[in-house]
Amino acid sequence: MADFSPDAIIQVRDLTVGFGSKLILDRLSLDVRQGEILGFVGPSGAGKSVLTRTILGLMPKRSGTIEVFGVNVNEANDKTRSAIERRWGVLFQQGALFSSLTVRQNIQFPVREFTRISQRLLDEIVAAKLTMVGLKPEVANLYPSELSGGMIKRVALARALALDPEILFLDEPTSGLDPISAGDFDELVMTLQRALGLTVFMVTHDLDSLKTACNRIAVLGERKVLLVGTMDDMLNSQHPWLREYFHGKRARAAIA
């Protein structure tokens, strides 16, 4: 069941999303608390990315409400909506960098969209964000095709942080990374969350990320949020899918 909180920075209530006759989310409710890292997990195809994209306004909903910073985003006018979007950053699955743009141009893209500042300041922002995610300044001149998988994730994170957001959405941030790189990325996210006071909404399948990085975990299943709580709450649940996911053969090493 949903765990509602008075200090929620994102409030989703009775959200229903579908495509044609197929229902993906059915009256789903969820709170994301200010300053936490919330891990969002569920079976493949259950609608985790659909929820993220619906909150971001990239997919339409059939009913329900979504409030971010206390504002109903679906009823907000263009100016208010734009102001809210400036306060969040998004790292899409696989990074979603523009292949025809350099790293510098990719990171500057959201800044150019929302602000009008000098090229000198744009370049300073790029240098600062690359340092923040552990990359050298010369990476700015490379194209995505010249980057490793781990570097792509870090550049995408730098772009997500370009406007100094308060909320960070991460969609499968460690997918495709080897265990060492994935662990390093988790550490980076936790360090940035503490240093910048971020609220992080992280869709993931990575049990290590759930155990290491997340303050709470929300489980999506049967088109709703089945459970929200700590790793101990997940381990103690008797729901069949949660038992299999958190106690199955592939889970043992991660949660030991």
Beta strands, then each sheet from edge to edge (+ up, - down):
strand 1: 8-19
strand 2: 22-33
strand 3: 37-41
strand 4: 63-68
strand 5: 71-72
strand 6: 88-91
strand 7: 167-171
strand 8: 199-203
strand 9: 216-221
strand 10: 224-229
sheet 1: 2+ 1- 4+ 5-
sheet 2: 6+ 7+ 8+ 3+ 9+ 10-
end
